[in-house]
Amino acid sequence: MEDAIIISKLNFGFDGNNFFNNFNLNIKKGNWTTIIGPNGCGKTTLIKILLGFYPLDTYVNINKNAVCKDNYRNIRSKVGAVFERPDDSFVAETVLDEIAFSVENMGLSKKEIRSRINEVVSALNISDILECYPESLSGGQKQLVAIASALVIKPKVLLLDEAMTMIDEKYKDKVVKLLK
């Protein structure tokens, strides 16, 4: 089976903390992988590394694309990410605009954009909040919007950083089924 993520001999730290020392990781396509550890151990930092938020001098690869400045746009168009605090990543005025933002710069037709949005909105059952301001939503609703924004790009890799902590059990089951 083909690799989805490869990290080879990663050494990384900042602010006096060394999060990764000769760290290696291989994740095969189609696999679910969970990385656990206490707060502050580097889980969120690892996701940011995979998204290219930090310059690296080591080999990190996602779907045959080296994580480097030249590939950031390509990687981010194929990797969905949902962080614990969705407020930190919202950029649009309404939920609909927030979900659309993820796909508007992908060169898709308006028809394809509408189709993708309708698909995730229906799957997550969030049509009733499309005209709401993201900041007015409950924590669980915000996480559902962030998940919709990640899924609408039809990512090859999906990175979830405590993305369902505020979602009630009814929706957690639905989201997990959708992700599978």
GUKE-611533 format. One record per atom (N, C-alpha, C, O, CB): residue in one letter; x, y negated, z. Coordinates in pm, whole numbers, plus 50000, padded with zeros to 5 digits. Each point is the difference from the previous one (the first is absolute). Glycine has a CB too. Layout:
REM GUKE-611533
aXYZ
...
//
This chain:
REM GUKE-611533
m500845011850000
m499164988250000
m500894987550000
m501074999850061
m497085012750061
e501394977549810
e500744987649982
e500004991550128
e499065000550079
e500345000049678
d501664991850261
d500104991250116
d499194987349979
d500014994249891
d502265014950159
a497034986650054
a499304987149998
a500874989450065
a500044988549954
a497735023250055
i502944992050098
i500864990650073
i501305007150032
i500025011350047
i497984976450051
i503095005249874
i501335005050037
i500744988750070
i500114988949947
i499965027749857
i500444986250313
i500884990650071
i501265007750032
i499955010950057
i498104975550041
s503085007849867
s501285006850021
s500964991350078
s500404989349955
s499265023449832
k500714992150330
k501024993750085
k499714985250029
k500864991449984
k500795024749921
l497124981450138
l499594986450031
l500564995750134
l499815006750102
l498104996549765
n502794985650132
n500454993250122
n499344986349998
n500204992349906
n502055020450104
f496974984350093
f499304987349997
f499644995750141
f499625008150085
f499484997249688
g501024981850250
g499614994150126
g499984984949987
g500504994449903
g500465025150222
f498484974149975
f500044985450007
f499724995750143
f499525008050081
f499734989849678
d501044989950270
d499804994450135
d500645008750110
d499445001550109
d498434988149810
g503285016150050
g500715008150098
g499475014150017
g500525007550082
g499974971650030
n498495024649811
n499445013650007
n500425007849876
n499824995349888
n498214996550248
n502515020149885
n500325008849889
n498895010449990
n499945009450080
n502584986949949
f496595002149873
f498865008949987
f500355013249931
f499475010550036
f499084969449957
f502335019449909
f500325011949921
f501505001549989
f500714990749961
f497155007049909
n502625014150163
n501425003049992
n500165013049920
n499725010950051
n500764977350172
n499975010449652
n500185011649912
n498695007949985
n499995012350005
n502434988950065
f496484991549912
f498655005649994
f499715005249860
f500224993049901
f499024991350279
n500265028049812
n499625006249874
n498545004350007
n499525004550104
n502865003449856
l496924990649928
l498605004049995
l499655003849857
l500314992749907
l499114992250288
n499945026549789
n499475004549872
n498545003650019
n499675008350084
n502615000249841
i496854985349997
i498595003350006
i499575003949859
i500194992549904
i499384991650292
k499855027649792
k499555005149871
k498644994049963
k499194996950087
k502095024549953
k498494977149830
k498704995049953
k498905009150049
k500155012350003
k500934977649794
g497825004150242
g498845007550045
g500025003450148
g499015005250052
g500875003749722
n501214988450294
n500105003250143
n499544988450086
n500104988349962
n501805026849988
w497584988350166
w499714990450106
w501155001150099
w500345011050043
w497114990649927
t503144987650065
t501095000050097
t499674989750108
t499614988749970
t502095018449854
t498474996950299
t499764991050112
t501324997550071
t500745009350032
t496884999149995
i502654979049995
i501204996250075
i499514994150131
i499264990250002
i502135005549786
i499055010450321
i499554995450131
i501194995250083
i501145003949977
i496915012250015
g501654975650103
g501014995050090
g499434988450080
g498934994949968
g502905012349876
p498884988850259
p499504989150086
p500024986649925
p500674998549898
p500175013850305
n498414978249850
n500014986549944
n501434994849996
n500785001950094
n496894993749994
g502674998049802
g501314993949987
g501105009249950
g501164996049995
g498144989450185
c500355027049781
c501055009349956
c500334998949852
c500985005949954
c498275009450225
g499934977249744
g500324997849860
g499015005449898
g500305000049881
g501985000550193
k496555003949968
k499025005549907
k499534989349900
k500005002449879
k499265014050297
t500364972049873
t499574989149913
t501174995149915
t499844996849883
t498404996550284
t502935006049892
t501204996049927
t500255009649883
t500384995649892
t500604994450318
l498825022949811
l500185009749893
l499064997149884
l500415000649884
l500325016550284
i498024979949861
i499054996749894
i500454987449926
i499944999549877
i498195011150255
k502324979549941
k500474987749936
k501255002649914
k500174993749896
k498894993050296
i501785022449851
i501165003949919
i499525006349870
i500514996849892
i500895006850316
l497625005449801
l499495006749881
l499334990249903
l500005002449880
l499675018250257
l499784968649915
l499374989949916
l501004989549949
l499634991149923
l498275012650204
g503344997449917
g501024990849952
g500064986750072
g500484990249944
g499255020649842
f499794988650336
f500024987550075
f501404996550051
f500274988450033
f497385016050033
y503235005549939
y501364997750048
y500995004549893
y499825010649940
y499444992450302
p501784989149734
p501045004649906
p500775011850058
p500305000350120
p499914976249787
l500115033050008
l500675012250045
l501275002549923
l500174995449887
l497635014050178
d503104997949997
d501195004649929
d500075015350003
d501085005850000
d500134972750060
t497625027749943
t499905014650004
t498975004449899
t499304991849941
t501375008850302
y499235012449736
y499085005449901
y498625002550060
y499845008550088
y502105001849792
v497074982350070
v498615002050035
v499235000249869
v500174991149916
v500064997650314
n498925021549752
n499325002149873
n498555003750025
n499705008350086
n502464998849806
i496954986650032
i498585003550006
i499545002949858
i500114991549912
i499504994050295
n499885026449772
n499515004149868
n500994996849889
n499644994149898
n498045002450184
k503555007549938
k501084998349902
k500374985549975
k500604996849897
k498625024149998
n500434970250196
n500384986049992
n500874996350120
n499575001250115
n498314993449758
a503325001150099
a500874995650109
a499394987650064
a499524991049931
a502535018549954
v497974990050247
v499514988350070
v501104989549994
v500975000450076
v497525013450080
c501344977049752
c500964989149982
c499264988149938
c498875001349954
c503085015050018
k498704972450028
k499384987649955
k499375001349861
k498934994549976
k502734993150161
d498995019549773
d499495001449864
d498725008249991
d499274999049902
d503074999050021
n497375010150177
n498845009049996
n498884996450098
n499015007250006
n502565010349924
y498564971850146
y499004997050103
y498594999449942
y499085006050055
y502674981550071
r498075005449766
r498674998449942
r499445013649958
r498835003150027
r501774973749894
n500205031250013
n499585013249955
n499635009050118
n498985006849997
n502494990749801
i499365002450304
i499735008350118
i498724995550069
i499165008450034
i503314995449997
r497374983449989
r498834995050072
r498705001949920
r498914999550057
r502574983950056
s498645018749756
s498795002849921
s499605014750010
s498915003849958
s501724977849885
k500245026850214
k499725014350010
k499995005150144
k499765011850025
k501274990949752
v499244988350316
v500035003950141
v498994991450076
v500094987750001
v502365019349983
g496604999750079
g499054993050084
g500495000350143
g500545010050046
g497564996049799
a501704983150226
a500434999450140
a498924993150083
a499434989849960
a503015009649970
v497315006350186
v499044994250092
v500684999450136
v500455010150054
v497534998849816
f502094979150185
f500664997950128
f498984999350113
f498804998249977
f503064989849906
e498635013450238
e499155000250119
e499194987250014
e498845000550041
e502815014450068
r498954973849859
r499314987150014
r499724994349861
r500824992749946
r500315003050277
p497715007649720
p499704995649864
p499954984949985
p500244994849891
p498515026250080
d500934971850137
d499964985349991
d501304994349945
d499994989749933
d498435010150260
d502695006849836
d501314995049957
d500185000649848
d500884993449946
d500035014050273
s498265000549713
s500205001449855
s498844994549917
s500095000049877
s501285019950172
f497564975350013
f498894994549923
f500404986849935
f500654991650062
f497735019550093
v501234987449719
v500374987949925
v498794993049938
v500124988549956
v502085022049997
a496664996150042
a498854994549929
a498914995250095
a500005003050120
a500525012349690
e498554977350132
e498934994050080
e498885009750034
e499424999350108
e501144979349786
t499135030650012
t498935009650026
t500555014249989
t501095002249946
t497194981549966
v500975025750140
v500395014149993
v500135004349854
v500965006849964
v497894997850256
l500204991649697
l500065003549858
l501274994849935
l500685007249928
l496824992650063
d502824987650036
d501224994149944
d501255006850054
d501005001449929
d497814976850047
e501135026050149
e501155006950062
e500265013349930
e501145003349968
e498354985750253
i499475018649755
i500155012949932
i500444997849855
i500865007349950
i497375002950200
a501194979949785
a500344997249859
a501444995249986
a500655002849898
a496974991550058
f502894998650142
f501364994649993
f501035010949970
f500964997649927
f498364984550234
s500475029649895
s500955011049981
s500145004349855
s501075004449958
s498375003150271
v499504991349694
v500035005049861
v500014989149894
v500235002849883
v498595017050199
e500944967949956
e499894989449900
e501304997449924
e499964995649885
e498314994350257
n502855012849918
n501284997549933
n500585012549935
n501185000349966
n499234981650197
m498775028449820
m500485012449940
m499755000749849
m500345010049937
m499245001150281
g499844978449724
g499764999949856
g498805008449958
g499905004049884
g502514992350087
l496695006550123
l498825008049969
l498884991149945
l499974988050027
l500665028550153
s498484989549744
s498854992549950
s499064996950116
s500045006650104
s500155004549669
k498984978850209
k499034996450104
k499065011650027
k499585002250114
k500564973649817
k499525031649964
k499125011650016
k500665010650089
k499355005750088
k499634989749686
e502325007450203
e500725009950080
e500154995150144
e499885008050094
e501364999749701
i499014979550224
i500124994450135
i498685001950075
i499985004650114
i501734978449806
r497175013350015
r498685001750063
r499725014650032
r499475003250106
r499714976649771
s501185029050030
s499775014350021
s500775005250121
s499455007350082
s500184995449673
r501634993550255
r500835004550114
r499474994550132
r499935007250099
r502054993949749
i497644986150151
i499464993950122
i498725007150041
i499835003650116
i501194974249822
n498095024349967
n498735006850031
n500245013950056
n499305004450091
n499584982549728
e502115020150127
e500315013550044
e500425000350148
e499485008150077
e501194997649688
v500284985650273
v500475000350140
v498964994150096
v499865004750113
v502494993549804
v496944991750038
v498964993950084
v498915010350030
v499545001250113
v500934976049788
s499145030249997
s499005010550018
s500525011250089
s499295004650090
s499754989849686
a502185010050200
a500585011150077
a500144996450148
a499825008650086
a501414998849709
l499084980050234
l500174995750140
l498734993950059
l499964996550118
l502454999649832
n496565002749967
n498714994750045
n500144986150062
n499544997550112
n499695026049926
i501424967549887
i500224986550053
i499374989249911
i500404988450007
i501725019750096
s496904995649815
s499394990249910
s499304988750075
s499864989049947
s499845029249887
d499874984450289
d499294989850078
d500914989050054
d499504990150054
d498875027550007
i502934983849927
i500914989750054
i500824993049890
i500914992450032
i499215020850180
l499574989349662
l500824994749890
l500084984849998
l501034994549959
l498335025449912
e499614973250171
e500014985349997
e500464993850133
e500044987850015
e498115013149818
c502195007550263
c500454995250131
c501454995149993
c500785004049914
c497645012050198
y501904975349981
y501394995750017
y500725011050078
y499485004550102
y499904970649894
p501785029349959
p500705010750071
p500204997350149
p499895009150082
p501254996049705
e499154982350248
e500264996950141
e498745001250087
e500115000450123
e501724984449803
s496985015750013
s498775001050077
s499615014550029
s499025002450071
s500254976249825
l501475031050052
l499665014150014
l500515005950131
l500884994450064
l499185007549688
s499375009350286
s500515007450115
s501345006249963
s500355000549882
s497295004250202
g503115000050013
g501285006249973
g499895012049907
g500815001549908
g499944990850314
g498255016149801
g499805011749915
g499654996249857
g500495006149905
g498775006450295
q499884977449784
q499654995449866
q501234994449928
q500195002449880
q497484992450199
k503174997949993
k501234994749940
k500895011449951
k500584999249892
k499304980650258
q500225030849929
q500835011349957
q499395006849878
q500745004549913
q500034998750324
l497914997749756
l499375005849881
l500274991549877
l500245005449892
l497975004550253
v501774977049869
v500314991149888
v501465001849957
v500305000449881
v497974983050201
a502635017750014
a501415002149968
a500195013449928
a500795000949906
a499884985250294
i498625024249845
i500095013049934
i499444999149858
i500595005549907
i499205006250316
a499084981549760
a499434998149866
a500984992649909
a500165003649884
a497524995950215
s502994990449955
s500974992449922
s501195008649956
s500574997849894
s498754981650230
a501035030149959
a501095009149964
a499545010649900
a500735003249907
a500294993150319
l497785009049793
l499515010749913
l499604995149861
l500065007649903
l499165004050300
v500384975849786
v499534994849872
v501095000349891
v499685000249881
v498714985350246
i502865014549914
i501085000649899
i500275014349954
i500825002349911
i500204977350192
k498295030149958
k500205014249972
k501475003750019
k500685004249906
k497384995649931
p502424998750286
p501435001850026
p500455014449985
p499245009450022
p500644971350131
k501385020849809
k500635013149994
k500485004250140
k500095011850030
k500624984049731
v499574994250322
v500435002250139
v499184990450086
v499844988349966
v502545018949966
l497124997950179
l499244991750093
l500685000550136
l500185010750058
l497664993549815
l502534984150179
l500674998850128
l499034993850100
l499524988949979
l502765008949910
l497445009450218
l499054995350101
l500734998150132
l500595009450053
l497505002349831
d501864976350168
d500674996750126
d498924997350106
d499564988750018
d502485001649860
e497565020250190
e498924999050099
e498784993049940
e499384991550064
e502325007950121
a497975004349693
a498994993249921
a498565003050041
a499074993849947
a502545006849871
m498195008750273
m498635003450037
m499744998850150
m499045005650051
m500905009649754
t500914977650264
t499874999150145
t498724993150046
t499495002950108
t502984996849903
m497004991149908
m498804992650040
m498735004949931
m498924994550023
m502544985850017
i498665030049877
i498855005249928
i499295010450087
i500645008750060
i500494987149716
d497555003250231
d499275009650084
d500065014049939
d500295001749881
d498174979850198
e501265028450003
e500165014049961
e499225003749875
e500495007649917
e499864997750322
k498464989349745
k499175002949883
k500744996349872
k500015007549903
k497904988650234
y502694992349864
y500724995349881
y501365006649985
y500475002049888
y498334976350132
k501865024950091
k501295006849991
k499885012949921
k500815002749911
k499874987350308
d498315017949813
d499795012649928
d499774997349852
d500555007049914
d498495003450292
k500174979649764
k499704996549860
k501274995549927
k500235004049886
k497444989250180
v503144998749999
v501244995149939
v500975011449976
v500625000849894
v499064977150217
v500485030949986
v500905011249984
v499565009049884
v500835004349920
v499694994850327
k498195003649744
k499475007849887
k500284993149868
k500395006549902
k497825002750246
l501604977849849
l500274992349878
l501475000849962
l500335001849883
l497794982750174
l502765014350040
l501445000549973
l500425013949949
l500875001149913
l499514981550265
k499005027749876
k500325013649954
k499575001849857
k500185010749943
k499574998150289
//
